[in-house]
């Protein structure tokens, strides 16, 4: 029996296998409403995840609550600059 070759569109270093698996992966960005930290969110709809919540690594604000129906990974990508107030009156 002859193996069936699948046609796919390749761009850059992507392979056919990567293109097939990418269909069930959703990528998006999150921003913390409190400290404006930026996060990359990747959701795998092909497998179940864990129930729970994800909190901002910098200020502990709840960013998302998971029901466990999909596997979600979140990583910090942009850490906002901290602004420090200096007391110029003290010597």
BATIBA-433454 format. One record per atom (N, C-alpha, C): residue number from 1; residue in one letter; chain; atom name; z, x, y. Coordinates in Angstrom, 2 decimals. Each point is the difference from the previous one (the first is absolute). Layout:
! BATIBA-433454
+-----+------+-------+------+---------+---------+---------+
|  nr | rest | kette | atom |       Z |       X |       Y |
+-----+------+-------+------+---------+---------+---------+
| NUM |    A |     A |   CA |       Z |       X |       Y |
...
+-----+------+-------+------+---------+---------+---------+
This chain:
! BATIBA-433454
+-----+------+-------+------+---------+---------+---------+
|  nr | rest | kette | atom |       Z |       X |       Y |
+-----+------+-------+------+---------+---------+---------+
|   1 |    X |     A |    N |    0.00 |    0.83 |   -1.17 |
|   1 |    X |     A |   CA |    0.00 |   -0.83 |    1.17 |
|   1 |    X |     A |    C |    0.00 |    0.88 |    1.24 |
|   2 |    X |     A |    N |   -0.85 |   -0.30 |    0.94 |
|   2 |    X |     A |   CA |   -0.15 |    0.79 |    1.22 |
|   2 |    X |     A |    C |    1.03 |   -0.43 |    1.04 |
|   3 |    X |     A |    N |    0.71 |    0.96 |    0.63 |
|   3 |    X |     A |   CA |    0.97 |   -0.38 |    1.04 |
|   3 |    X |     A |    C |   -0.73 |   -0.58 |    1.21 |
|   4 |    X |     A |    N |    0.62 |   -0.99 |    0.61 |
|   4 |    X |     A |   CA |   -0.57 |   -0.64 |    1.18 |
|   4 |    X |     A |    C |    0.41 |    0.81 |    1.22 |
|   5 |    X |     A |    N |   -0.97 |    0.41 |    0.80 |
|   5 |    X |     A |   CA |    0.28 |    0.73 |    1.22 |
|   5 |    X |     A |    C |    0.13 |   -0.98 |    1.15 |
|   6 |    X |     A |    N |    1.06 |    0.13 |    0.75 |
|   6 |    X |     A |   CA |    0.21 |   -0.89 |    1.14 |
|   6 |    X |     A |    C |   -0.49 |    0.69 |    1.25 |
|   7 |    X |     A |    N |   -0.66 |   -0.78 |    0.84 |
|   7 |    X |     A |   CA |   -0.46 |    0.53 |    1.28 |
|   7 |    X |     A |    C |    1.08 |   -0.24 |    1.03 |
|   8 |    X |     A |    N |    0.22 |    0.99 |    0.82 |
|   8 |    X |     A |   CA |    0.95 |   -0.17 |    1.09 |
|   8 |    X |     A |    C |   -0.46 |    0.83 |    1.19 |
|   9 |    X |     A |    N |    0.51 |   -0.37 |    1.15 |
|   9 |    X |     A |   CA |   -0.34 |    0.72 |    1.22 |
|   9 |    X |     A |    C |    1.04 |    1.09 |    0.18 |
|  10 |    X |     A |    N |   -0.46 |    1.22 |    0.16 |
|  10 |    X |     A |   CA |    0.90 |    1.13 |    0.18 |
|  10 |    X |     A |    C |   -0.10 |    0.50 |    1.43 |
|  11 |    X |     A |    N |    1.15 |    0.25 |    0.59 |
|  11 |    X |     A |   CA |    0.01 |    0.61 |    1.32 |
|  11 |    X |     A |    C |    1.02 |    1.13 |   -0.02 |
|  12 |    X |     A |    N |   -0.38 |    1.14 |    0.44 |
|  12 |    X |     A |   CA |    0.90 |    1.15 |    0.00 |
|  12 |    X |     A |    C |    0.30 |    0.45 |   -1.41 |
|  13 |    X |     A |    N |    1.30 |    0.15 |   -0.31 |
|  13 |    X |     A |   CA |    0.42 |    0.49 |   -1.30 |
|  13 |    X |     A |    C |    0.40 |   -1.13 |   -0.95 |
|  14 |    X |     A |    N |   -0.29 |   -1.24 |    0.37 |
|  14 |    X |     A |   CA |    0.40 |   -1.13 |   -0.84 |
|  14 |    X |     A |    C |   -0.82 |   -0.03 |   -1.27 |
|  15 |    X |     A |    N |    0.62 |   -0.41 |   -1.08 |
|  15 |    X |     A |   CA |   -0.70 |   -0.13 |   -1.28 |
|  15 |    X |     A |    C |   -0.09 |   -1.47 |   -0.37 |
|  16 |    X |     A |    N |   -0.77 |   -0.31 |   -1.02 |
|  16 |    X |     A |   CA |   -0.12 |   -1.39 |   -0.46 |
|  16 |    X |     A |    C |    1.36 |   -0.52 |   -0.45 |
|  17 |    X |     A |    N |    0.76 |    0.82 |   -0.70 |
|  17 |    X |     A |   CA |    1.31 |   -0.44 |   -0.49 |
|  17 |    X |     A |    C |    0.90 |   -0.36 |    1.17 |
|  18 |    X |     A |    N |    0.02 |    0.81 |    1.05 |
|  18 |    X |     A |   CA |    0.82 |   -0.29 |    1.16 |
|  18 |    X |     A |    C |   -0.44 |   -1.30 |    0.66 |
|  19 |    X |     A |    N |   -1.30 |   -0.21 |    0.11 |
|  19 |    X |     A |   CA |   -0.51 |   -1.21 |    0.63 |
|  19 |    X |     A |    C |    0.40 |   -1.25 |   -0.77 |
|  20 |    X |     A |    N |   -0.02 |    0.07 |   -1.32 |
|  20 |    X |     A |   CA |    0.40 |   -1.16 |   -0.81 |
|  20 |    X |     A |    C |    1.47 |   -0.31 |    0.18 |
|  21 |    X |     A |    N |    0.85 |    1.02 |    0.06 |
|  21 |    X |     A |   CA |    1.43 |   -0.22 |    0.12 |
|  21 |    X |     A |    C |    0.41 |   -0.37 |    1.42 |
|  22 |    X |     A |    N |   -0.78 |    0.37 |    0.97 |
|  22 |    X |     A |   CA |    0.33 |   -0.29 |    1.39 |
|  22 |    X |     A |    C |   -0.08 |   -1.48 |    0.32 |
|  23 |    X |     A |    N |   -0.67 |   -0.78 |   -0.83 |
|  23 |    X |     A |   CA |   -0.16 |   -1.43 |    0.25 |
|  23 |    X |     A |    C |    1.35 |   -0.71 |    0.00 |
|  24 |    X |     A |    N |    0.96 |    0.45 |   -0.79 |
|  24 |    X |     A |   CA |    1.29 |   -0.65 |   -0.10 |
|  24 |    X |     A |    C |    1.06 |    0.67 |    0.88 |
|  25 |    X |     A |    N |   -0.40 |    0.89 |    0.90 |
|  25 |    X |     A |   CA |    0.92 |    0.68 |    0.89 |
|  25 |    X |     A |    C |   -0.27 |   -0.45 |    1.44 |
|  26 |    X |     A |    N |    1.05 |   -0.46 |    0.67 |
|  26 |    X |     A |   CA |   -0.11 |   -0.42 |    1.40 |
|  26 |    X |     A |    C |    0.77 |    0.99 |    0.86 |
|  27 |    X |     A |    N |   -0.68 |    0.53 |    1.01 |
|  27 |    X |     A |   CA |    0.64 |    0.94 |    0.92 |
|  27 |    X |     A |    C |    0.16 |   -0.66 |    1.36 |
|  28 |    X |     A |    N |    1.14 |    0.22 |    0.62 |
|  28 |    X |     A |   CA |    0.23 |   -0.53 |    1.35 |
|  28 |    X |     A |    C |    1.05 |    0.87 |    0.69 |
|  29 |    X |     A |    N |    0.20 |   -0.24 |    1.27 |
|  29 |    X |     A |   CA |    0.98 |    0.74 |    0.78 |
|  29 |    X |     A |    C |    1.09 |   -0.94 |    0.49 |
|  30 |    X |     A |    N |    1.21 |    0.52 |    0.09 |
|  30 |    X |     A |   CA |    1.15 |   -0.75 |    0.52 |
|  30 |    X |     A |    C |    0.57 |    0.76 |    1.18 |
|  31 |    X |     A |    N |    0.56 |   -0.72 |    0.95 |
|  31 |    X |     A |   CA |    0.70 |    0.62 |    1.12 |
|  31 |    X |     A |    C |    1.36 |   -0.66 |    0.11 |
|  32 |    X |     A |    N |    1.04 |    0.80 |    0.09 |
|  32 |    X |     A |   CA |    1.35 |   -0.53 |    0.16 |
|  32 |    X |     A |    C |    0.11 |   -0.63 |    1.39 |
|  33 |    X |     A |    N |    0.44 |   -1.25 |    0.08 |
|  33 |    X |     A |   CA |    0.10 |   -0.65 |    1.31 |
|  33 |    X |     A |    C |    1.12 |    0.56 |    0.88 |
|  34 |    X |     A |    N |    0.96 |    0.69 |   -0.60 |
|  34 |    X |     A |   CA |    1.13 |    0.53 |    0.77 |
|  34 |    X |     A |    C |   -0.26 |    1.40 |    0.55 |
|  35 |    X |     A |    N |   -0.39 |    0.94 |   -0.87 |
|  35 |    X |     A |   CA |   -0.16 |    1.40 |    0.43 |
|  35 |    X |     A |    C |   -1.46 |    0.45 |    0.06 |
|  36 |    X |     A |    N |   -0.93 |   -0.85 |   -0.41 |
|  36 |    X |     A |   CA |   -1.44 |    0.26 |    0.04 |
|  36 |    X |     A |    C |   -0.46 |    1.12 |   -0.93 |
|  37 |    X |     A |    N |    0.75 |    0.23 |   -1.08 |
|  37 |    X |     A |   CA |   -0.44 |    0.95 |   -1.01 |
|  37 |    X |     A |    C |   -1.20 |   -0.60 |   -0.74 |
|  38 |    X |     A |    N |   -0.95 |    0.85 |   -0.40 |
|  38 |    X |     A |   CA |   -1.20 |   -0.47 |   -0.69 |
|  38 |    X |     A |    C |    0.07 |    0.29 |   -1.49 |
|  39 |    X |     A |    N |   -0.42 |   -0.96 |   -0.80 |
|  39 |    X |     A |   CA |    0.03 |    0.12 |   -1.45 |
|  39 |    X |     A |    C |   -1.35 |   -0.36 |   -0.59 |
|  40 |    X |     A |    N |   -0.36 |    0.62 |   -1.13 |
|  40 |    X |     A |   CA |   -1.17 |   -0.36 |   -0.78 |
|  40 |    X |     A |    C |    0.50 |   -0.82 |   -1.18 |
|  41 |    X |     A |    N |   -0.62 |   -1.14 |   -0.24 |
|  41 |    X |     A |   CA |    0.39 |   -0.90 |   -1.08 |
|  41 |    X |     A |    C |   -1.13 |   -0.09 |   -1.01 |
|  42 |    X |     A |    N |    0.30 |    0.22 |   -1.27 |
|  42 |    X |     A |   CA |   -0.99 |   -0.12 |   -1.07 |
|  42 |    X |     A |    C |    0.54 |   -0.99 |   -1.02 |
|  43 |    X |     A |    N |   -0.81 |   -1.01 |   -0.30 |
|  43 |    X |     A |   CA |    0.39 |   -1.04 |   -0.95 |
|  43 |    X |     A |    C |   -0.93 |    0.03 |   -1.20 |
|  44 |    X |     A |    N |    0.59 |    0.10 |   -1.19 |
|  44 |    X |     A |   CA |   -0.77 |   -0.04 |   -1.24 |
|  44 |    X |     A |    C |    0.16 |   -1.39 |   -0.60 |
|  45 |    X |     A |    N |   -1.07 |   -0.78 |    0.09 |
|  45 |    X |     A |   CA |    0.07 |   -1.37 |   -0.52 |
|  45 |    X |     A |    C |   -0.17 |   -0.05 |   -1.51 |
|  46 |    X |     A |    N |   -0.34 |    1.13 |   -0.61 |
|  46 |    X |     A |   CA |   -0.25 |    0.03 |   -1.44 |
|  46 |    X |     A |    C |    1.27 |    0.14 |   -0.84 |
|  47 |    X |     A |    N |    1.14 |    0.25 |    0.65 |
|  47 |    X |     A |   CA |    1.23 |    0.14 |   -0.78 |
|  47 |    X |     A |    C |    1.19 |   -0.56 |    0.77 |
|  48 |    X |     A |    N |    1.00 |   -0.50 |   -0.73 |
|  48 |    X |     A |   CA |    1.17 |   -0.55 |    0.66 |
|  48 |    X |     A |    C |    0.88 |    1.09 |    0.60 |
|  49 |    X |     A |    N |    0.75 |   -0.38 |    1.01 |
|  49 |    X |     A |   CA |    0.88 |    0.95 |    0.66 |
|  49 |    X |     A |    C |    1.47 |   -0.38 |   -0.18 |
|  50 |    X |     A |    N |    0.80 |    0.38 |    0.96 |
|  50 |    X |     A |   CA |    1.44 |   -0.23 |   -0.04 |
|  50 |    X |     A |    C |    0.39 |   -0.90 |    1.17 |
|  51 |    X |     A |    N |    0.91 |   -0.94 |   -0.24 |
|  51 |    X |     A |   CA |    0.51 |   -0.84 |    1.08 |
|  51 |    X |     A |    C |    0.92 |    0.84 |    0.88 |
|  52 |    X |     A |    N |   -0.01 |   -0.28 |    1.29 |
|  52 |    X |     A |   CA |    0.88 |    0.72 |    0.91 |
|  52 |    X |     A |    C |   -0.55 |   -0.01 |    1.42 |
|  53 |    X |     A |    N |    0.46 |    0.95 |    0.77 |
|  53 |    X |     A |   CA |   -0.44 |    0.09 |    1.39 |
|  53 |    X |     A |    C |   -0.20 |    1.46 |    0.37 |
|  54 |    X |     A |    N |   -0.82 |    0.22 |    1.03 |
|  54 |    X |     A |   CA |   -0.22 |    1.34 |    0.51 |
|  54 |    X |     A |    C |    0.50 |    0.05 |    1.43 |
|  55 |    X |     A |    N |    0.83 |    0.99 |    0.29 |
|  55 |    X |     A |   CA |    0.56 |    0.17 |    1.34 |
|  55 |    X |     A |    C |   -0.59 |    1.24 |    0.67 |
|  56 |    X |     A |    N |   -0.09 |   -0.05 |    1.31 |
|  56 |    X |     A |   CA |   -0.48 |    1.14 |    0.79 |
|  56 |    X |     A |    C |    0.91 |    1.19 |   -0.28 |
|  57 |    X |     A |    N |   -0.61 |    1.15 |   -0.21 |
|  57 |    X |     A |   CA |    0.77 |    1.21 |   -0.29 |
|  57 |    X |     A |    C |    0.75 |    0.53 |    1.22 |
|  58 |    X |     A |    N |   -0.42 |   -0.43 |    1.19 |
|  58 |    X |     A |   CA |    0.60 |    0.53 |    1.22 |
|  58 |    X |     A |    C |    1.08 |   -0.90 |    0.59 |
|  59 |    X |     A |    N |   -0.21 |   -1.33 |   -0.07 |
|  59 |    X |     A |   CA |    0.95 |   -0.91 |    0.65 |
|  59 |    X |     A |    C |    0.55 |   -1.07 |   -0.93 |
|  60 |    X |     A |    N |   -0.42 |   -0.04 |   -1.27 |
|  60 |    X |     A |   CA |    0.48 |   -0.93 |   -1.03 |
|  60 |    X |     A |    C |   -0.42 |   -1.45 |    0.22 |
|  61 |    X |     A |    N |   -0.96 |   -0.26 |    0.85 |
|  61 |    X |     A |   CA |   -0.55 |   -1.35 |    0.17 |
|  61 |    X |     A |    C |   -0.74 |   -0.41 |   -1.27 |
|  62 |    X |     A |    N |    0.19 |   -1.25 |   -0.46 |
|  62 |    X |     A |   CA |   -0.73 |   -0.47 |   -1.17 |
|  62 |    X |     A |    C |   -1.47 |   -0.20 |    0.38 |
|  63 |    X |     A |    N |   -0.89 |    0.72 |   -0.69 |
|  63 |    X |     A |   CA |   -1.43 |   -0.09 |    0.29 |
|  63 |    X |     A |    C |   -0.72 |   -0.98 |   -0.92 |
|  64 |    X |     A |    N |    0.45 |   -0.10 |   -1.26 |
|  64 |    X |     A |   CA |   -0.66 |   -0.89 |   -0.94 |
|  64 |    X |     A |    C |    0.94 |   -0.34 |   -1.14 |
|  65 |    X |     A |    N |   -0.13 |   -1.22 |   -0.50 |
|  65 |    X |     A |   CA |    0.74 |   -0.45 |   -1.17 |
|  65 |    X |     A |    C |   -1.01 |   -0.22 |   -1.13 |
|  66 |    X |     A |    N |    0.30 |    0.55 |   -1.18 |
|  66 |    X |     A |   CA |   -0.92 |   -0.08 |   -1.14 |
|  66 |    X |     A |    C |    0.47 |   -1.05 |   -0.98 |
|  67 |    X |     A |    N |   -0.96 |   -0.76 |   -0.56 |
|  67 |    X |     A |   CA |    0.34 |   -0.99 |   -1.03 |
|  67 |    X |     A |    C |   -0.25 |    0.53 |   -1.40 |
|  68 |    X |     A |    N |   -0.58 |    1.18 |   -0.14 |
|  68 |    X |     A |   CA |   -0.23 |    0.62 |   -1.30 |
|  68 |    X |     A |    C |   -1.31 |   -0.37 |   -0.66 |
|  69 |    X |     A |    N |   -0.82 |   -0.81 |    0.67 |
|  69 |    X |     A |   CA |   -1.27 |   -0.41 |   -0.61 |
|  69 |    X |     A |    C |   -1.04 |    1.12 |    0.00 |
|  70 |    X |     A |    N |    0.11 |    0.94 |    0.95 |
|  70 |    X |     A |   CA |   -0.90 |    1.15 |    0.06 |
|  70 |    X |     A |    C |    0.82 |    1.26 |    0.26 |
|  71 |    X |     A |    N |   -0.59 |    1.16 |   -0.29 |
|  71 |    X |     A |   CA |    0.65 |    1.28 |    0.22 |
|  71 |    X |     A |    C |   -0.37 |    0.50 |    1.40 |
|  72 |    X |     A |    N |    0.99 |    0.27 |    0.83 |
|  72 |    X |     A |   CA |   -0.25 |    0.42 |    1.38 |
|  72 |    X |     A |    C |    0.65 |    1.35 |    0.25 |
|  73 |    X |     A |    N |   -0.75 |    0.91 |    0.63 |
|  73 |    X |     A |   CA |    0.52 |    1.30 |    0.41 |
|  73 |    X |     A |    C |   -0.16 |    0.12 |    1.51 |
|  74 |    X |     A |    N |    1.05 |    0.46 |    0.66 |
|  74 |    X |     A |   CA |   -0.03 |    0.15 |    1.46 |
|  74 |    X |     A |    C |    0.49 |    1.41 |    0.32 |
|  75 |    X |     A |    N |   -0.73 |    0.67 |    0.90 |
|  75 |    X |     A |   CA |    0.43 |    1.34 |    0.42 |
|  75 |    X |     A |    C |   -0.09 |    0.15 |    1.51 |
|  76 |    X |     A |    N |    0.91 |    0.78 |    0.54 |
|  76 |    X |     A |   CA |    0.04 |    0.26 |    1.43 |
|  76 |    X |     A |    C |   -1.16 |    0.91 |    0.37 |
|  77 |    X |     A |    N |   -0.79 |   -0.40 |    1.00 |
|  77 |    X |     A |   CA |   -1.13 |    0.82 |    0.42 |
|  77 |    X |     A |    C |    0.13 |    0.48 |    1.44 |
|  78 |    X |     A |    N |    0.63 |   -0.81 |    0.87 |
|  78 |    X |     A |   CA |    0.15 |    0.39 |    1.40 |
|  78 |    X |     A |    C |    1.45 |   -0.21 |    0.41 |
|  79 |    X |     A |    N |    0.66 |    1.09 |    0.29 |
|  79 |    X |     A |   CA |    1.38 |   -0.09 |    0.46 |
|  79 |    X |     A |    C |   -0.01 |    0.03 |    1.52 |
|  80 |    X |     A |    N |    0.56 |   -1.03 |    0.65 |
|  80 |    X |     A |   CA |   -0.03 |   -0.03 |    1.46 |
|  80 |    X |     A |    C |    0.87 |    1.11 |    0.58 |
|  81 |    X |     A |    N |   -0.36 |    0.42 |    1.19 |
|  81 |    X |     A |   CA |    0.78 |    1.04 |    0.66 |
|  81 |    X |     A |    C |    1.31 |   -0.58 |    0.49 |
|  82 |    X |     A |    N |    1.05 |    0.74 |   -0.19 |
|  82 |    X |     A |   CA |    1.31 |   -0.42 |    0.49 |
|  82 |    X |     A |    C |    0.12 |    0.37 |    1.47 |
|  83 |    X |     A |    N |    0.52 |   -0.90 |    0.81 |
|  83 |    X |     A |   CA |    0.21 |    0.29 |    1.41 |
|  83 |    X |     A |    C |    1.50 |    0.18 |    0.21 |
|  84 |    X |     A |    N |    0.37 |    1.14 |    0.53 |
|  84 |    X |     A |   CA |    1.39 |    0.28 |    0.23 |
|  84 |    X |     A |    C |    0.30 |   -0.05 |    1.49 |
|  85 |    X |     A |    N |    1.08 |   -0.71 |    0.32 |
|  85 |    X |     A |   CA |    0.41 |   -0.12 |    1.40 |
|  85 |    X |     A |    C |    0.95 |    1.15 |    0.28 |
|  86 |    X |     A |    N |   -0.31 |    0.79 |    1.01 |
|  86 |    X |     A |   CA |    0.89 |    1.11 |    0.36 |
|  86 |    X |     A |    C |    0.76 |   -0.36 |    1.26 |
|  87 |    X |     A |    N |    1.22 |    0.43 |    0.02 |
|  87 |    X |     A |   CA |    0.86 |   -0.25 |    1.17 |
|  87 |    X |     A |    C |   -0.21 |    1.15 |    0.97 |
|  88 |    X |     A |    N |   -0.79 |   -0.21 |    1.03 |
|  88 |    X |     A |   CA |   -0.31 |    1.07 |    0.96 |
|  88 |    X |     A |    C |    1.13 |    0.21 |    1.01 |
|  89 |    X |     A |    N |    0.96 |   -0.89 |    0.07 |
|  89 |    X |     A |   CA |    1.09 |    0.11 |    0.96 |
|  89 |    X |     A |    C |    1.12 |    0.93 |   -0.46 |
|  90 |    X |     A |    N |    0.10 |    0.26 |   -1.28 |
|  90 |    X |     A |   CA |    1.10 |    0.87 |   -0.48 |
|  90 |    X |     A |    C |   -0.43 |    1.45 |   -0.02 |
|  91 |    X |     A |    N |    0.92 |    0.88 |    0.35 |
|  91 |    X |     A |   CA |   -0.30 |    1.43 |    0.00 |
|  91 |    X |     A |    C |    1.01 |    0.77 |   -0.78 |
+-----+------+-------+------+---------+---------+---------+
